[in-house]
C-alpha cells in the first residue's frame, strides 16, 4: 500500500537537513532534501520490517491526504 505523508525539513547547525515525519514517528538526515527524503523512506521501511505496517501507520487512516497551508499570525 502507498501512503501520503507530510514531511517537515529542519536545517541542522552542522549543515544538511533533518526530515521528520511525525505521523509515523520517523526522522532521517541528509545533505540535501532529496537525500534526507531517501533516508527517511529507508527508515520508514525499516520500521515496518521491525514493527509491522499496521503499527507504523496506525495514525494514518486509509485514504489520508495531505496539503500544506500557510497561517499568518
PAKOL-323142 format. One line per 4 residues: number of its first residue (from 0); their letters; for each residue x, y, z of N, C-alpha, C, CB. Coordinates in nm, 3 decimals. Glycine has a CB too. Layout:
BEGIN
NUM = a = X/Y/Z/X/Y/Z/X/Y/Z/X/Y/Z ~ ... .
//
This chain:
BEGIN
0 = xxxx = 0.085/-0.117/0.000/0.000/0.000/0.000/0.089/0.124/0.000/-0.096/0.000/0.122 ~ 0.042/0.230/-0.063/0.114/0.357/-0.065/0.048/0.453/0.033/0.118/0.417/-0.208 ~ 0.129/0.533/0.098/0.080/0.633/0.194/0.133/0.769/0.153/0.124/0.597/0.339 ~ 0.050/0.872/0.172/0.092/1.011/0.152/0.118/1.069/0.290/-0.016/1.095/0.072 .
4 = xxxx = 0.241/1.113/0.312/0.282/1.161/0.443/0.341/1.302/0.432/0.384/1.064/0.506 ~ 0.315/1.382/0.531/0.378/1.514/0.536/0.516/1.501/0.600/0.290/1.616/0.616 ~ 0.610/1.578/0.547/0.747/1.575/0.595/0.790/1.718/0.626/0.844/1.509/0.489 ~ 0.848/1.737/0.742/0.900/1.866/0.785/1.051/1.863/0.770/0.858/1.898/0.932 .
8 = xxxx = 1.108/1.967/0.710/1.254/1.976/0.693/1.309/2.080/0.789/1.291/2.011/0.546 ~ 1.407/2.040/0.868/1.469/2.128/0.967/1.617/2.142/0.933/1.449/2.073/1.113 ~ 1.666/2.264/0.909/1.809/2.282/0.883/1.889/2.247/1.009/1.839/2.428/0.838 ~ 2.001/2.180/0.990/2.087/2.142/1.101/2.203/2.241/1.113/2.141/1.998/1.083 .
12 = xxxx = 2.245/2.272/1.234/2.354/2.367/1.256/2.484/2.323/1.188/2.378/2.386/1.406 ~ 2.507/2.193/1.188/2.631/2.142/1.128/2.620/2.124/0.976/2.667/2.010/1.191 ~ 2.507/2.163/0.919/2.484/2.150/0.775/2.389/2.036/0.746/2.615/2.130/0.701 ~ 2.329/2.040/0.633/2.233/1.937/0.595/2.096/1.964/0.655/2.283/1.801/0.638 .
16 = xxxx = 2.011/1.866/0.643/1.872/1.877/0.687/1.829/1.754/0.763/1.780/1.901/0.568 ~ 1.732/1.774/0.851/1.664/1.662/0.912/1.525/1.658/0.850/1.658/1.674/1.070 ~ 1.484/1.542/0.801/1.348/1.521/0.751/1.272/1.448/0.860/1.348/1.439/0.616 ~ 1.155/1.502/0.897/1.079/1.446/1.009/0.936/1.420/0.965/1.081/1.541/1.131 .
20 = xxxx = 0.888/1.299/0.992/0.750/1.262/0.966/0.687/1.221/1.098/0.741/1.146/0.859 ~ 0.614/1.315/1.158/0.556/1.290/1.289/0.449/1.183/1.288/0.498/1.418/1.343 ~ 0.375/1.167/1.179/0.266/1.069/1.173/0.315/0.927/1.197/0.196/1.077/1.040 ~ 0.438/0.897/1.154/0.492/0.762/1.174/0.612/0.762/1.268/0.531/0.701/1.040 .
24 = xxxx = 0.636/0.878/1.332/0.743/0.891/1.430/0.878/0.848/1.373/0.710/0.808/1.554 ~ 0.914/0.908/1.257/1.040/0.874/1.191/1.117/1.001/1.155/1.015/0.788/1.064 ~ 1.249/0.995/1.165/1.336/1.104/1.123/1.457/1.047/1.051/1.379/1.190/1.245 ~ 1.517/1.133/0.967/1.640/1.097/0.898/1.709/1.227/0.858/1.612/1.006/0.773 .
28 = xxxx = 1.837/1.218/0.829/1.912/1.336/0.787/1.972/1.313/0.650/2.021/1.370/0.888 ~ 2.015/1.423/0.589/2.081/1.416/0.460/2.143/1.550/0.426/1.984/1.373/0.350 ~ 2.233/1.549/0.331/2.299/1.672/0.287/2.205/1.759/0.205/2.423/1.638/0.205 ~ 2.110/1.696/0.135/2.013/1.766/0.052/1.873/1.717/0.088/2.042/1.744/-0.100 .
32 = xxxx = 1.772/1.788/0.040/1.633/1.744/0.062/1.612/1.604/0.005/1.534/1.843/-0.002 ~ 1.665/1.582/-0.114/1.647/1.452/-0.180/1.710/1.340/-0.098/1.707/1.455/-0.320 ~ 1.831/1.363/-0.048/1.899/1.262/0.032/1.825/1.238/0.164/2.045/1.303/0.060 ~ 1.777/1.345/0.225/1.702/1.331/0.351/1.573/1.253/0.328/1.670/1.470/0.411 .
36 = xxxx = 1.503/1.280/0.217/1.381/1.205/0.185/1.412/1.058/0.162/1.312/1.265/0.062 ~ 1.516/1.031/0.085/1.554/0.893/0.058/1.586/0.820/0.188/1.676/0.888/-0.038 ~ 1.661/0.885/0.275/1.696/0.823/0.404/1.572/0.805/0.493/1.801/0.910/0.478 ~ 1.479/0.900/0.486/1.354/0.887/0.562/1.271/0.770/0.511/1.273/1.017/0.555 .
40 = xxxx = 1.263/0.755/0.380/1.190/0.642/0.323/1.250/0.510/0.369/1.189/0.650/0.169 ~ 1.383/0.503/0.368/1.450/0.381/0.414/1.422/0.356/0.562/1.602/0.392/0.390 ~ 1.422/0.463/0.642/1.394/0.449/0.786/1.253/0.396/0.808/1.413/0.583/0.858 ~ 1.157/0.445/0.731/1.018/0.400/0.745/1.006/0.254/0.706/0.924/0.488/0.660 .
44 = xxxx = 1.073/0.214/0.599/1.071/0.073/0.557/1.128/-0.015/0.669/1.152/0.053/0.425 ~ 1.237/0.030/0.732/1.296/-0.047/0.842/1.201/-0.055/0.962/1.430/0.016/0.885 ~ 1.129/0.053/0.989/1.029/0.049/1.097/0.921/-0.054/1.066/0.965/0.188/1.116 ~ 0.876/-0.059/0.941/0.774/-0.155/0.902/0.827/-0.298/0.917/0.728/-0.130/0.756 .
48 = xxxx = 0.951/-0.321/0.877/1.011/-0.454/0.894/1.016/-0.495/1.041/1.152/-0.458/0.834 ~ 1.047/-0.399/1.127/1.063/-0.427/1.270/0.930/-0.442/1.342/1.145/-0.317/1.336 ~ 0.835/-0.350/1.315/0.711/-0.343/1.394/0.584/-0.379/1.318/0.696/-0.207/1.449 ~ 0.592/-0.388/1.186/0.475/-0.420/1.105/0.405/-0.294/1.054/0.377/-0.504/1.186 .
52 = xxxx = 0.345/-0.308/0.938/0.279/-0.195/0.872/0.168/-0.135/0.957/0.223/-0.239/0.738 ~ 0.088/-0.218/1.018/-0.025/-0.169/1.097/0.023/-0.082/1.214/-0.109/-0.286/1.150 ~ 0.128/-0.123/1.281/0.178/-0.046/1.395/0.239/0.087/1.351/0.283/-0.128/1.472 ~ 0.317/0.085/1.244/0.384/0.206/1.198/0.284/0.309/1.147/0.486/0.172/1.088 .
56 = xxxx = 0.182/0.263/1.074/0.087/0.354/1.011/-0.045/0.363/1.087/0.060/0.310/0.869 ~ -0.043/0.333/1.216/-0.166/0.335/1.295/-0.231/0.473/1.301/-0.137/0.287/1.436 ~ -0.154/0.580/1.287/-0.210/0.715/1.291/-0.234/0.773/1.153/-0.117/0.805/1.368 ~ -0.230/0.689/1.050/-0.253/0.732/0.912/-0.369/0.650/0.855/-0.123/0.716/0.825 .
60 = xxxx = -0.493/0.697/0.872/-0.607/0.621/0.822/-0.601/0.604/0.670/-0.738/0.690/0.861 ~ -0.654/0.493/0.616/-0.656/0.473/0.471/-0.724/0.592/0.402/-0.729/0.341/0.436 ~ -0.671/0.631/0.289/-0.728/0.742/0.214/-0.684/0.879/0.262/-0.875/0.734/0.220 ~ -0.594/0.882/0.361/-0.545/1.010/0.414/-0.472/1.086/0.304/-0.452/0.987/0.535 .
64 = xxxx = -0.500/1.214/0.296/-0.431/1.302/0.203/-0.368/1.414/0.285/-0.529/1.360/0.093 ~ -0.280/1.489/0.225/-0.219/1.600/0.298/-0.208/1.720/0.208/-0.081/1.560/0.351 ~ -0.205/1.836/0.271/-0.191/1.962/0.199/-0.112/2.057/0.288/-0.330/2.022/0.160 ~ -0.031/2.140/0.227/0.044/2.240/0.301/-0.039/2.368/0.301/0.186/2.264/0.238 .
68 = xxxx = -0.056/2.427/0.418/-0.128/2.554/0.429/-0.038/2.657/0.494/-0.260/2.536/0.510 ~ -0.068/2.784/0.472/0.004/2.890/0.537/-0.089/2.960/0.634/0.062/2.991/0.434 ~ -0.035/2.997/0.750/-0.112/3.067/0.851/-0.035/3.194/0.889/-0.137/2.976/0.976 ~ -0.097/3.307/0.875/-0.034/3.434/0.915/-0.079/3.468/1.057/-0.070/3.549/0.816 .
72 = x = 0.018/3.498/1.143/-0.015/3.535/1.281/0.048/3.668/1.317/0.030/3.427/1.379 .
//
